[in-house]
């Protein structure tokens, strides 16, 4: 073939390739014209709100534009409408509205979901008020720390500013003024003026009301992280979390799907929502995360939940979408064993010692005014939770080095010496400490037997070259 002929062939092939791209683009454009993204639907009641806020708060209207609510005609007024006489209601542009949107408001359309959430532990998050944690925050640390910290996750009691006579203060437009110590707040257990608990925006976020956002671990990480409940960090360390990052980067999670069933609509990795809330092939989605949790890992000593067998069966069903029966059995054996170890060796004995010290009068009635009370709090509230939660979600480093290692150090090196010092002169308390340390689990403190010590020394010498010195 001559050079000129080759040029003609290359030219024809290039033209054909370009033409094919144009055809593909035309077809895709035709699809868009035939099935365009539905336009937002504004009711007459919401149109005026939207027109004003499109200028004043453009990000809010833009978020709403991208929501499913916008496609279904659920706009500003549909969510913010109120009735004359309601404590948070005010008349604005001829309509009674409220700045607060509560679960009762959402329940007008999502009644079943709202009822389910109201019965959940999430909705009871505000019960931290008056607890030991809250005493630590409000009194020991200071109220502003609690308002900007604890209550932003747990929820605050939404209150109004009041004048000297006890009447609610209002601005010139008649809008009731919310107490800035309690608002803004999107805590999961927020206590609302209408008596409802929580806020849907804690997970779905106003004004996009995103299902995808609620399914992402980052959404849960607003609250479930930190030294005392590091579930997000634990998840990220686990194989589940590692798999999610990879799958999400590759677009394999299908996070906007409706429904979103593990093993059907996606299979690359689970998120927090997968295990605790989302649908499986055998059970529907739930807005009560406690329905699949068999242990309560929050207190000093872990306890089985009410109806724990039923709840565990529900979680095992989630596991079975990806894992065999033997694998699930093995995980729960390891998990239960770790929790029982913590309870029997550390949590229970430590609590028994603290109770004995208080009953003997060796400690004051004021919490957190003595070093051992801080030590005990760290042991169960921080390190103890990390050990148990790490085991629950298969994060080995949180189970071991951030968990049981620190539990053991805190117990043996701090709590026991401090307890002996506090118990001096209180024989009843001294007896309890002696009984605890006489348990088989703690006898190693008296020294390893010679044969066992020899094996340990030989192992380290062989592996690390450490001699007797």
Phi, psi and omega in degrees: 000136181285163179300321180295319179296320179299319180297321178296316181298313179300319179297316179297318179297318179297318179297317180297319180296315179298319180297321180295322177296320179295319179297315179300315180298321180295318179296316180296321177296322177297319178301317181297321180288325180286319181236067182290159174298127182303140179284150174302144181248121179249128174283165178301323181294327185265345187298318181293321178300313184297316183301320181286312185286343175297332178267317186281319180227072187298329180295325180295312181292326178294319177297317179297321179304327183272000186270161172294326177306318182297326180286339185253008177076023176261100187248203187303305186291325182301328180265325187264000181297148180218174179249144176303134180101341176291144190299329183258010185273148172209154184268123184225121181053038176085001181234146177275123182224172174221143176289332181276129170248117187252169175304329177295324176293314178297328182294347176297331176250328185247058187298314183295317180296317180298315180298319179295316180295319182300335178267004185271165175292328176305314183296338182266011182302330180291351179290355174299335180300123181091357180278177177299318177302319183289325174300315178302318181285302187296318188262307185288314182273302182137143186304317179302327178295324180286318181298319182269351183244269187311311187288342179286343173257313184283330182104145177246167172278112183292122183236169180243152173290141182228151178274185184299333181273356180094003179278147179291131177285147179226153177278185185297333180274358180093003181288127178294137184269118179285146179290120182294347174285345182239354181216135009284152178201127175237034178297143186297335180247029181307138180258110190268157180300334180275004178093349178284161183245138173089185175207131180295334181291348177301325181251323186266342174065123171288148357249017179272336178051051191279124173290320180301316180300316181293335180276347182276141178302330180300327180296316178292331183292349175302324183242323186272068177203170177105180189293337185254346177205070188273048184302322181294316179295322178298314178301317182295329178285330186289163176299328177300312182294321178296318179296322181296315182302314180296313182295321180294319178297330181267003177070031185260002187270343175053045192292346180261003184294147174225111359285178183230084188255123180296134182087352179238301182269343176199157182209003187282327184191156173263155170248181176304316181297322180307307187283323190259341188220328191279167185285152169240184178291343186244351181214150183281170173294155180222148173255021173240094184299341181286351183293345182239014182254120185267332177253147165260112186260002184285318190282180180305314179243126180294145180228149174288140178291159171297137183057039187296329179296318179295319180292321178293322178299323178294320179288322178299328177297320177297313181302324187291348176294335183236336190240154178282166179301316181298320180296315181294318177301316181296319179299312183292330175296313180295318181297308180299321181296319180294318180295316179296323176300312179300311182302311190280326185267325187239301186299308181297309178299320179296317178295321179298319179295315181297320178297317180297320179296319180291316181295331180277354182079018181278347178235152177283171179279348182278123179288146173067020176261002179228145188303320184296333178291325174291319179300313180297319180298314176303316187300314184264325187279331181250284186296319181296320177293318181299319180297314183289316181291326176299317178293325182294329186244016171061051175245098189298324182290322177289328177293316186268282192287323175272358184239264189297325177301313181287328174300311182297315179300313181298320183291307188280321189269337181241303189295313183296311176301319179293322179295318179296321179294316180292329184278353182302125182088001178237085188303327180296317179290320178300321180298318180296316179299317179298319180295320178297312184287349176273356177297150181304324183296337185250002184294340179301336180296339179278356179114138176290149176293153188307318182294317179295318178298321179297317180296319179297314181297317180296322179299311182292323178297318181290320187275320187244357180072026180273127179264185184297335181279000000 
